[in-house]
Amino acid sequence: MTDLVFRATVERIDNAPLGIRGAFLDWIVHTRVLEIIAGTFAGDTFAFRVHSPARAGLAVGTTCTVTARWTGSGYTVDENRWRGAPEVT
Protein backbone atom coordinates (compact mmCIF):
# COMPACT_ATOMS: atom_id res chain seq x y z
CA MET A 1 0.00 0.00 0.00
CA THR A 2 1.02 3.60 -0.51
CA ASP A 3 -0.11 7.01 0.60
CA LEU A 4 -3.39 8.26 -0.79
CA VAL A 5 -4.38 11.76 -1.92
CA PHE A 6 -7.94 12.51 -2.96
CA ARG A 7 -10.56 15.25 -3.22
CA ALA A 8 -13.62 14.66 -1.06
CA THR A 9 -16.77 16.26 0.28
CA VAL A 10 -17.49 15.99 4.00
CA GLU A 11 -20.84 14.20 4.29
CA ARG A 12 -21.16 13.93 8.07
CA ILE A 13 -19.21 14.27 11.29
CA ASP A 14 -19.95 11.95 14.22
CA ASN A 15 -18.72 11.57 17.77
CA ALA A 16 -16.53 8.49 18.05
CA PRO A 17 -18.16 5.81 20.21
CA LEU A 18 -16.71 5.72 23.72
CA GLY A 19 -15.14 2.31 23.14
CA ILE A 20 -12.95 3.53 20.28
CA ARG A 21 -11.96 6.93 21.62
CA GLY A 22 -8.33 7.55 22.29
CA ALA A 23 -5.44 9.83 21.52
CA PHE A 24 -7.96 12.69 21.65
CA LEU A 25 -9.31 11.75 18.21
CA ASP A 26 -12.93 11.85 19.31
CA TRP A 27 -14.63 12.81 16.02
CA ILE A 28 -15.09 10.76 12.86
CA VAL A 29 -15.22 12.68 9.57
CA HIS A 30 -17.08 10.77 6.85
CA THR A 31 -16.29 11.86 3.30
CA ARG A 32 -17.46 11.05 -0.21
CA VAL A 33 -14.48 10.53 -2.51
CA LEU A 34 -14.74 12.72 -5.60
CA GLU A 35 -11.38 12.16 -7.29
CA ILE A 36 -8.24 10.12 -6.60
CA ILE A 37 -5.17 12.30 -7.12
CA ALA A 38 -2.48 9.81 -6.03
CA GLY A 39 -2.52 6.21 -4.88
CA THR A 40 -5.18 3.57 -5.33
CA PHE A 41 -8.52 3.44 -3.58
CA ALA A 42 -11.58 1.51 -4.74
CA GLY A 43 -14.16 2.87 -2.30
CA ASP A 44 -16.65 5.71 -2.63
CA THR A 45 -16.29 6.85 0.98
CA PHE A 46 -13.41 7.41 3.37
CA ALA A 47 -13.62 8.15 7.09
CA PHE A 48 -10.93 9.43 9.40
CA ARG A 49 -10.64 10.61 12.98
CA VAL A 50 -9.74 14.09 14.19
CA HIS A 51 -9.51 15.85 17.53
CA SER A 52 -11.56 18.84 16.45
CA PRO A 53 -13.37 19.24 13.13
CA ALA A 54 -13.86 22.94 13.83
CA ARG A 55 -10.17 23.49 14.53
CA ALA A 56 -9.33 21.60 11.35
CA GLY A 57 -11.77 23.79 9.41
CA LEU A 58 -13.89 20.80 8.36
CA ALA A 59 -17.67 21.05 8.23
CA VAL A 60 -20.44 19.14 6.49
CA GLY A 61 -20.62 20.20 2.85
CA THR A 62 -17.02 21.38 2.57
CA THR A 63 -14.75 19.95 -0.10
CA CYS A 64 -11.08 19.36 0.62
CA THR A 65 -7.99 17.49 -0.49
CA VAL A 66 -7.17 14.66 1.91
CA THR A 67 -3.69 13.19 2.26
CA ALA A 68 -3.84 9.83 3.99
CA ARG A 69 -0.50 8.33 5.01
CA TRP A 70 -0.18 4.56 4.98
CA THR A 71 1.03 3.29 8.39
CA GLY A 72 1.39 -0.39 7.54
CA SER A 73 -1.95 -1.31 9.09
CA GLY A 74 -4.18 1.52 7.87
CA TYR A 75 -4.21 5.21 7.04
CA THR A 76 -3.69 8.27 9.20
CA VAL A 77 -4.76 11.82 8.33
CA ASP A 78 -3.12 14.95 9.79
CA GLU A 79 -6.01 17.15 10.90
CA ASN A 80 -3.73 20.19 11.10
CA ARG A 81 -3.30 20.07 7.33
CA TRP A 82 -6.36 22.29 6.80
CA ARG A 83 -5.78 24.90 9.48
CA GLY A 84 -5.89 28.17 7.61
CA ALA A 85 -5.65 26.40 4.26
CA PRO A 86 -7.57 28.02 1.40
CA GLU A 87 -8.37 24.64 -0.19
CA VAL A 88 -11.28 23.83 2.13
CA THR A 89 -14.36 25.11 0.31
C-alpha positions as CSV (number, residue, x, y, z in Angstrom):
1,M,0.0,0.0,0.0
2,T,1.0,3.6,-0.5
3,D,-0.1,7.0,0.6
4,L,-3.4,8.3,-0.8
5,V,-4.4,11.8,-1.9
6,F,-7.9,12.5,-3.0
7,R,-10.6,15.3,-3.2
8,A,-13.6,14.7,-1.1
9,T,-16.8,16.3,0.3
10,V,-17.5,16.0,4.0
11,E,-20.8,14.2,4.3
12,R,-21.2,13.9,8.1
13,I,-19.2,14.3,11.3
14,D,-19.9,12.0,14.2
15,N,-18.7,11.6,17.8
16,A,-16.5,8.5,18.0
17,P,-18.2,5.8,20.2
18,L,-16.7,5.7,23.7
19,G,-15.1,2.3,23.1
20,I,-12.9,3.5,20.3
21,R,-12.0,6.9,21.6
22,G,-8.3,7.5,22.3
23,A,-5.4,9.8,21.5
24,F,-8.0,12.7,21.6
25,L,-9.3,11.8,18.2
26,D,-12.9,11.8,19.3
27,W,-14.6,12.8,16.0
28,I,-15.1,10.8,12.9
29,V,-15.2,12.7,9.6
30,H,-17.1,10.8,6.8
31,T,-16.3,11.9,3.3
32,R,-17.5,11.1,-0.2
33,V,-14.5,10.5,-2.5
34,L,-14.7,12.7,-5.6
35,E,-11.4,12.2,-7.3
36,I,-8.2,10.1,-6.6
37,I,-5.2,12.3,-7.1
38,A,-2.5,9.8,-6.0
39,G,-2.5,6.2,-4.9
40,T,-5.2,3.6,-5.3
41,F,-8.5,3.4,-3.6
42,A,-11.6,1.5,-4.7
43,G,-14.2,2.9,-2.3
44,D,-16.6,5.7,-2.6
45,T,-16.3,6.8,1.0
46,F,-13.4,7.4,3.4
47,A,-13.6,8.1,7.1
48,F,-10.9,9.4,9.4
49,R,-10.6,10.6,13.0
50,V,-9.7,14.1,14.2
51,H,-9.5,15.9,17.5
52,S,-11.6,18.8,16.4
53,P,-13.4,19.2,13.1
54,A,-13.9,22.9,13.8
55,R,-10.2,23.5,14.5
56,A,-9.3,21.6,11.3
57,G,-11.8,23.8,9.4
58,L,-13.9,20.8,8.4
59,A,-17.7,21.0,8.2
60,V,-20.4,19.1,6.5
61,G,-20.6,20.2,2.9
62,T,-17.0,21.4,2.6
63,T,-14.7,20.0,-0.1
64,C,-11.1,19.4,0.6
65,T,-8.0,17.5,-0.5
66,V,-7.2,14.7,1.9
67,T,-3.7,13.2,2.3
68,A,-3.8,9.8,4.0
69,R,-0.5,8.3,5.0
70,W,-0.2,4.6,5.0
71,T,1.0,3.3,8.4
72,G,1.4,-0.4,7.5
73,S,-1.9,-1.3,9.1
74,G,-4.2,1.5,7.9
75,Y,-4.2,5.2,7.0
76,T,-3.7,8.3,9.2
77,V,-4.8,11.8,8.3
78,D,-3.1,14.9,9.8
79,E,-6.0,17.1,10.9
80,N,-3.7,20.2,11.1
81,R,-3.3,20.1,7.3
82,W,-6.4,22.3,6.8
83,R,-5.8,24.9,9.5
84,G,-5.9,28.2,7.6
85,A,-5.6,26.4,4.3
86,P,-7.6,28.0,1.4
87,E,-8.4,24.6,-0.2
88,V,-11.3,23.8,2.1
89,T,-14.4,25.1,0.3
